[in-house]
Amino acid sequence: MTPPTESDTQRIPVRYWIWLFGAAVSLLGDLTMSFAIGWSATQHGGSVAGLILLLAAAPRAILLLVGGAVGDRYGAPQVLLASCTAMFVVTAALVPATLAVGEPVWLLVILALVVGSIDAFFLPSSRAMPRLLVPSQQVPRALASFQVTGVVFAVTGTAIGGVLVSWAGLTAAGGFDALTFGVMIVVLIVLRKSMAPSKRMPTGMIRSIGAGIRVAFGNPLTRALLITMTVAAGLLMPLDALLFPLLARDHGWDAATAGLLVASRSLGVGVIALRILMRGAFPRPGVVAALGLLLAAVGLLGLSAFDPLPLTFAAGVLSGIGVGTFTGHVLPLLMNSVEREFQSRLQSIVVLCQNIALMVMNPLLGGLSDLDGVGITGVCLGISVLAALTGCVVLTRPVVRAATVS
């Protein structure tokens, strides 16, 4: 590892740390809510759980490009504040709703559709914030600091989430998530005076969406990274909300133990994020990201093979190390591959690609887990093989192998 340059050692602005605090607290609530929805859905079977997660992804996929263009037009902080306010109202309303009717499938469907719609505006603006708050050279460490802080919250938060869900299901999760969104709203109000107002785009909404698509797919590196992230999302993102709860139920474990499995993956991600935060990203980030997929594949193989809880937990940590290695090097490359004024639109395309992958994979994996002769262990084995193949294909792409964070 070469010593960091002077530009790499510049201090990250204080406003970023203020935002990071709010984002991490909000993440704590999001993890609890995501786990609660997945756990509540899996009580109706893998196929129903996959369908509900599909319904959460569908409105995101439909509205994401609009959400990204709105974020670039009106400013990511403003759109993020409006989205957090909407989520606060929804999650707070979930408490009396679940107390009155419980957790029927129809309520889970409505919740998935509403949250998915708000996410279409929340996610592009939220993911654009690090690039808007720090210099380009600091993006890898800024993202790493978010992952490290997020892991501290996630390791405790998913465990707490498991306890909350075991205690009072979606009722407790909804109330807790509302509190965390309240914290984020206060943070965004505090930051409003420290950020310059956004420049209004001279073009209309449709043209701005088209311009974002051309920028994203016209650049060879950006295009290659988007394709890689789409495939990886379909294979790895169903772990927390779908596969870990199903794996826990298959072993006869309770919700708290399933939360620990989710936390094990987050712990692995945190190990790599801490290394990037302390010493910077590895050279040749494209190559390292591909190797991360191979390492994640080994962890997934362990999840399919191990039965004792300690070994399963260790496999979860290893898969998280692989995922952290992949995301910790791909995301900075992707952010810095386009200009700042396209960040919300780029992130909307990233999330759209991920959601398309999830719309396909969640029902598919949920259905496969219900089949005799396949089950959840067979699903984990299949994902392991496909993740390894994806990593090998990425290593053959010259534009990715030669990429550096500028």
C-alpha positions as CSV (number, residue, x, y, z in Angstrom):
1,M,0.0,0.0,0.0
2,T,1.5,3.3,-1.0
3,P,1.4,6.2,1.5
4,P,-1.6,8.5,1.1
5,T,-1.0,11.7,-0.9
6,E,-1.6,15.1,0.7
7,S,-5.0,15.3,-1.0
8,D,-6.0,12.0,0.6
9,T,-5.2,13.2,4.1
10,Q,-7.3,16.3,4.0
11,R,-9.9,16.4,6.7
12,I,-13.4,15.4,5.9
13,P,-15.6,18.5,6.4
14,V,-17.5,18.7,9.7
15,R,-20.8,18.9,7.9
16,Y,-20.2,15.4,6.6
17,W,-19.9,14.0,10.1
18,I,-23.1,15.7,11.1
19,W,-24.9,14.1,8.2
20,L,-23.2,10.8,9.0
21,F,-24.6,10.8,12.5
22,G,-28.2,11.3,11.2
23,A,-27.7,8.8,8.4
24,A,-26.4,6.1,10.8
25,V,-29.2,6.6,13.3
26,S,-31.7,6.4,10.4
27,L,-29.9,3.2,9.1
28,L,-30.5,1.7,12.5
29,G,-34.2,2.1,12.1
30,D,-34.2,1.0,8.5
31,L,-32.4,-2.2,9.4
32,T,-34.9,-3.0,12.1
33,M,-37.8,-2.3,9.8
34,S,-36.4,-4.3,6.9
35,F,-35.8,-7.2,9.1
36,A,-39.3,-6.9,10.6
37,I,-41.0,-6.9,7.2
38,G,-38.9,-9.9,6.1
39,W,-39.5,-11.8,9.3
40,S,-43.3,-11.1,9.2
41,A,-43.5,-12.0,5.5
42,T,-41.6,-15.3,6.0
43,Q,-44.2,-16.6,8.4
44,H,-46.5,-16.9,5.4
45,G,-43.9,-19.0,3.4
46,G,-41.0,-18.2,1.1
47,S,-43.2,-17.6,-2.0
48,V,-45.3,-15.0,-0.1
49,A,-42.2,-13.3,1.3
50,G,-40.6,-13.1,-2.1
51,L,-43.8,-11.6,-3.5
52,I,-44.0,-8.9,-0.8
53,L,-40.4,-8.0,-1.3
54,L,-41.1,-7.8,-5.1
55,L,-44.0,-5.4,-4.4
56,A,-41.6,-3.2,-2.4
57,A,-39.1,-3.1,-5.3
58,A,-41.7,-2.5,-8.0
59,P,-42.7,1.2,-7.2
60,R,-39.0,2.0,-6.6
61,A,-38.2,0.7,-10.1
62,I,-41.0,2.7,-11.7
63,L,-40.3,6.0,-9.9
64,L,-36.5,6.0,-9.4
65,L,-35.5,7.9,-12.5
66,V,-38.0,10.6,-11.6
67,G,-36.6,10.6,-8.0
68,G,-33.1,11.0,-9.2
69,A,-34.0,13.9,-11.5
70,V,-36.0,15.6,-8.7
71,G,-32.9,15.2,-6.5
72,D,-30.6,16.9,-8.9
73,R,-33.2,19.6,-9.8
74,Y,-34.2,20.7,-6.3
75,G,-31.2,19.5,-4.3
76,A,-30.5,16.2,-2.6
77,P,-30.8,17.7,0.9
78,Q,-34.3,19.1,0.3
79,V,-35.6,16.0,-1.3
80,L,-34.1,13.9,1.5
81,L,-35.8,16.0,4.1
82,A,-39.2,15.6,2.4
83,S,-38.7,11.8,2.1
84,C,-37.7,11.4,5.7
85,T,-40.8,13.4,6.8
86,A,-43.0,11.1,4.7
87,M,-41.3,8.0,6.2
88,F,-41.8,9.4,9.7
89,V,-45.5,9.7,9.1
90,V,-45.8,6.2,7.6
91,T,-43.8,4.3,10.3
92,A,-45.5,6.2,13.1
93,A,-48.9,5.2,11.6
94,L,-47.8,1.6,11.5
95,V,-48.0,1.4,15.3
96,P,-51.7,1.8,15.7
97,A,-52.4,-0.1,12.5
98,T,-50.7,-3.2,13.7
99,L,-52.2,-3.0,17.1
100,A,-55.6,-2.9,15.5
101,V,-55.3,-5.6,12.9
102,G,-52.1,-7.5,13.5
103,E,-49.8,-8.4,10.6
104,P,-51.9,-9.8,7.8
105,V,-50.6,-10.2,4.2
106,W,-52.6,-7.2,2.9
107,L,-51.1,-4.8,5.4
108,L,-47.6,-6.1,4.5
109,V,-48.5,-5.5,0.8
110,I,-49.6,-1.9,1.5
111,L,-46.5,-1.2,3.6
112,A,-44.2,-2.6,0.9
113,L,-45.8,-0.4,-1.8
114,V,-45.8,2.8,0.2
115,V,-42.2,2.4,1.5
116,G,-41.0,1.4,-2.0
117,S,-42.6,4.6,-3.4
118,I,-40.9,6.9,-0.9
119,D,-37.6,5.1,-1.3
120,A,-37.6,6.1,-5.0
121,F,-37.0,9.7,-3.9
122,F,-35.1,8.9,-0.6
123,L,-32.4,6.6,-2.0
124,P,-31.0,8.6,-4.9
125,S,-30.6,11.8,-2.7
126,S,-29.3,9.9,0.3
127,R,-26.7,8.1,-1.7
128,A,-25.6,11.3,-3.5
129,M,-24.8,13.1,-0.2
130,P,-21.3,11.9,0.4
131,R,-20.2,13.0,-3.1
132,L,-21.8,16.4,-2.5
133,L,-20.2,16.9,1.0
134,V,-16.6,15.8,0.5
135,P,-13.8,16.3,-2.1
136,S,-13.6,13.5,-4.7
137,Q,-10.3,12.2,-3.2
138,Q,-12.0,11.7,0.1
139,V,-15.0,9.7,-1.3
140,P,-13.5,6.2,-0.5
141,R,-12.8,7.2,3.1
142,A,-16.1,9.0,3.5
143,L,-18.0,5.9,2.3
144,A,-15.8,3.7,4.5
145,S,-16.6,5.9,7.6
146,F,-20.3,5.5,6.8
147,Q,-19.9,1.7,6.6
148,V,-17.9,1.6,9.8
149,T,-20.4,3.7,11.7
150,G,-23.2,1.8,10.1
151,V,-21.8,-1.5,11.2
152,V,-21.6,-0.4,14.8
153,F,-25.3,0.5,14.5
154,A,-26.1,-2.6,12.4
155,V,-24.4,-5.2,14.6
156,T,-26.3,-3.8,17.6
157,G,-29.3,-2.7,15.6
158,T,-30.1,-6.0,14.0
159,A,-29.8,-7.8,17.3
160,I,-32.0,-5.2,18.9
161,G,-34.3,-5.5,15.9
162,G,-34.6,-9.2,16.5
163,V,-35.4,-8.7,20.1
164,L,-38.0,-6.0,19.2
165,V,-39.6,-8.2,16.6
166,S,-39.7,-11.1,19.0
167,W,-41.3,-8.8,21.6
168,A,-43.9,-6.9,19.5
169,G,-43.3,-7.5,15.8
170,L,-44.0,-4.7,13.4
171,T,-45.5,-2.6,16.1
172,A,-42.2,-2.2,17.9
173,A,-40.2,-1.9,14.6
174,G,-42.5,0.8,13.3
175,G,-42.3,2.9,16.4
176,F,-38.5,2.6,16.6
177,D,-38.1,3.5,12.9
178,A,-40.2,6.6,13.4
179,L,-37.9,7.8,16.2
180,T,-34.8,7.4,14.0
181,F,-36.4,9.3,11.1
182,G,-37.2,12.1,13.6
183,V,-33.4,12.3,14.4
184,M,-32.6,12.5,10.7
185,I,-35.1,15.3,10.1
186,V,-33.5,17.4,12.8
187,V,-30.0,16.8,11.4
188,L,-31.1,17.8,7.9
189,I,-32.7,21.0,9.2
190,V,-29.4,21.8,11.0
191,L,-27.4,21.3,7.8
192,R,-29.6,23.4,5.6
193,K,-27.6,26.6,6.3
194,S,-24.2,24.9,5.7
195,M,-24.9,23.8,2.2
196,A,-25.1,25.9,-0.9
197,P,-28.4,25.8,-2.8
198,S,-28.5,23.6,-5.8
199,K,-28.3,24.9,-9.3
200,R,-31.5,24.6,-11.2
201,M,-31.2,22.4,-14.3
202,P,-31.9,24.3,-17.4
203,T,-33.6,21.4,-19.1
204,G,-37.0,19.8,-18.4
205,M,-37.5,16.7,-16.4
206,I,-37.6,14.2,-19.3
207,R,-34.5,15.7,-20.9
208,S,-32.7,15.6,-17.6
209,I,-33.5,11.9,-17.1
210,G,-32.3,11.2,-20.6
211,A,-29.1,13.1,-19.9
212,G,-28.5,11.1,-16.8
213,I,-29.0,7.8,-18.6
214,R,-26.6,8.9,-21.4
215,V,-23.9,9.9,-18.9
216,A,-24.3,6.6,-17.0
217,F,-24.2,4.2,-19.9
218,G,-22.1,6.3,-22.3
219,N,-19.0,6.0,-20.1
220,P,-17.4,2.6,-20.5
221,L,-16.2,2.3,-16.9
222,T,-19.5,3.5,-15.4
223,R,-21.4,1.1,-17.7
224,A,-19.2,-1.9,-16.6
225,L,-19.6,-1.0,-12.9
226,L,-23.4,-0.7,-13.3
227,I,-23.7,-4.1,-14.9
228,T,-21.4,-5.7,-12.2
229,M,-23.4,-4.1,-9.4
230,T,-26.7,-5.2,-10.9
231,V,-25.6,-8.8,-11.0
232,A,-24.1,-8.6,-7.5
233,A,-27.2,-7.0,-6.2
234,G,-29.4,-9.9,-7.4
235,L,-27.1,-12.4,-5.7
236,L,-26.2,-10.7,-2.5
237,M,-28.9,-8.1,-1.5
238,P,-31.6,-10.8,-0.8
239,L,-29.4,-12.1,2.1
240,D,-30.6,-9.8,4.9
241,A,-34.3,-9.5,4.3
242,L,-35.1,-12.9,2.8
243,L,-32.4,-15.6,3.0
244,F,-31.2,-15.1,6.5
245,P,-34.7,-15.3,8.0
246,L,-35.5,-18.4,5.9
247,L,-32.2,-20.0,6.9
248,A,-33.0,-19.3,10.6
249,R,-36.4,-20.8,10.3
250,D,-35.0,-23.8,8.5
251,H,-32.6,-24.4,11.5
252,G,-35.4,-23.8,14.0
253,W,-33.8,-20.5,15.3
254,D,-35.9,-17.6,16.5
255,A,-36.0,-14.0,15.3
256,A,-33.2,-12.8,17.6
257,T,-30.9,-15.4,16.2
258,A,-31.8,-14.4,12.7
259,G,-30.9,-10.9,13.6
260,L,-27.5,-12.0,14.8
261,L,-27.0,-13.7,11.4
262,V,-27.7,-10.4,9.7
263,A,-25.3,-8.7,12.1
264,S,-22.6,-11.2,11.2
265,R,-22.6,-10.1,7.6
266,S,-22.6,-6.4,8.7
267,L,-19.6,-7.2,11.0
268,G,-17.7,-8.6,8.0
269,V,-18.4,-5.5,6.0
270,G,-17.2,-3.3,8.9
271,V,-13.8,-5.1,9.0
272,I,-13.0,-4.0,5.5
273,A,-14.6,-0.5,5.9
274,L,-12.4,0.1,8.9
275,R,-9.3,-0.9,7.0
276,I,-10.3,1.6,4.2
277,L,-11.0,4.3,6.6
278,M,-7.7,3.9,8.4
279,R,-5.3,3.3,5.4
280,G,-7.3,4.1,2.3
281,A,-8.6,1.8,-0.5
282,F,-6.3,-0.8,-2.0
283,P,-4.6,0.0,-5.3
284,R,-6.3,-1.5,-8.4
285,P,-9.8,-1.1,-6.9
286,G,-11.5,-2.9,-9.8
287,V,-9.4,-6.0,-9.3
288,V,-9.9,-6.0,-5.5
289,A,-13.7,-5.6,-6.0
290,A,-13.7,-8.7,-8.2
291,L,-11.7,-10.6,-5.5
292,G,-14.3,-9.5,-3.0
293,L,-17.0,-11.3,-4.9
294,L,-14.9,-14.5,-4.9
295,L,-14.5,-14.2,-1.1
296,A,-18.3,-13.6,-0.7
297,A,-18.8,-16.8,-2.6
298,V,-16.7,-18.7,-0.1
299,G,-18.8,-17.3,2.7
300,L,-22.0,-18.3,1.0
301,L,-20.7,-21.8,0.4
302,G,-20.2,-22.0,4.2
303,L,-23.8,-20.9,4.8
304,S,-25.0,-23.7,2.6
305,A,-22.8,-26.3,4.3
306,F,-22.6,-25.5,8.0
307,D,-25.3,-26.4,10.5
308,P,-23.9,-25.4,13.9
309,L,-24.6,-21.7,14.8
310,P,-21.0,-20.7,15.4
311,L,-19.9,-21.9,12.0
312,T,-22.9,-20.3,10.3
313,F,-22.1,-17.1,12.1
314,A,-18.4,-17.3,10.9
315,A,-19.6,-17.9,7.3
316,G,-21.8,-14.9,7.6
317,V,-18.8,-12.8,8.7
318,L,-16.7,-14.1,5.8
319,S,-19.5,-13.3,3.3
320,G,-19.7,-9.8,4.8
321,I,-15.9,-9.3,4.3
322,G,-16.3,-10.2,0.7
323,V,-19.3,-7.9,0.2
324,G,-17.4,-5.1,2.0
325,T,-14.4,-5.5,-0.2
326,F,-16.6,-5.4,-3.3
327,T,-18.7,-2.4,-2.3
328,G,-15.9,-0.5,-0.7
329,H,-14.0,-0.3,-3.9
330,V,-16.8,-0.3,-6.5
331,L,-18.9,2.6,-5.0
332,P,-16.1,5.2,-5.0
333,L,-15.1,4.3,-8.6
334,L,-18.7,4.7,-9.6
335,M,-19.3,8.0,-7.8
336,N,-16.2,9.6,-9.2
337,S,-16.8,8.4,-12.8
338,V,-19.5,11.2,-13.3
339,E,-19.7,14.8,-12.4
340,R,-21.4,16.1,-9.2
341,E,-24.4,17.5,-10.9
342,F,-25.3,14.0,-12.1
343,Q,-25.0,12.3,-8.7
344,S,-28.7,11.9,-7.8
345,R,-29.5,10.7,-11.3
346,L,-26.6,8.3,-11.2
347,Q,-27.7,6.9,-7.9
348,S,-31.3,6.6,-9.2
349,I,-30.0,4.4,-12.0
350,V,-27.9,2.4,-9.6
351,V,-30.8,1.7,-7.3
352,L,-33.1,1.0,-10.4
353,C,-30.7,-1.6,-11.6
354,Q,-30.5,-3.1,-8.2
355,N,-34.3,-3.1,-7.8
356,I,-34.7,-4.8,-11.2
357,A,-32.4,-7.5,-10.0
358,L,-34.3,-7.8,-6.7
359,M,-37.7,-8.0,-8.6
360,V,-36.4,-11.0,-10.4
361,M,-34.4,-12.7,-7.7
362,N,-36.5,-12.3,-4.6
363,P,-39.5,-14.2,-5.9
364,L,-37.2,-16.7,-7.7
365,L,-35.1,-17.4,-4.6
366,G,-38.1,-17.5,-2.3
367,G,-39.9,-20.0,-4.6
368,L,-36.8,-22.1,-4.9
369,S,-36.4,-22.3,-1.2
370,D,-39.9,-23.8,-0.9
371,L,-39.0,-26.6,-3.4
372,D,-38.2,-30.1,-2.1
373,G,-34.7,-31.0,-3.0
374,V,-33.5,-27.4,-3.1
375,G,-34.4,-25.6,0.0
376,I,-32.6,-22.6,1.5
377,T,-29.3,-24.5,1.6
378,G,-29.5,-25.2,-2.1
379,V,-30.3,-21.6,-2.8
380,C,-27.2,-20.4,-0.8
381,L,-25.0,-22.9,-2.7
382,G,-26.3,-21.7,-6.1
383,I,-25.7,-18.1,-5.2
384,S,-22.2,-19.0,-4.1
385,V,-21.4,-20.5,-7.5
386,L,-22.9,-17.6,-9.4
387,A,-21.0,-15.0,-7.3
388,A,-17.7,-16.7,-8.0
389,L,-18.5,-16.8,-11.7
390,T,-19.3,-13.1,-11.6
391,G,-16.0,-12.3,-9.9
392,C,-14.1,-14.2,-12.6
393,V,-15.9,-12.4,-15.4
394,V,-15.1,-9.0,-13.9
395,L,-11.4,-9.9,-13.7
396,T,-11.5,-10.3,-17.5
397,R,-12.7,-6.7,-18.1
398,P,-9.7,-4.4,-18.9
399,V,-11.6,-1.1,-18.2
400,V,-12.4,-2.4,-14.6
401,R,-8.9,-3.8,-14.0
402,A,-7.2,-0.5,-14.9
403,A,-9.6,1.8,-13.1
404,T,-8.4,4.1,-10.3
405,V,-10.1,6.5,-7.9
406,S,-9.1,10.0,-9.1
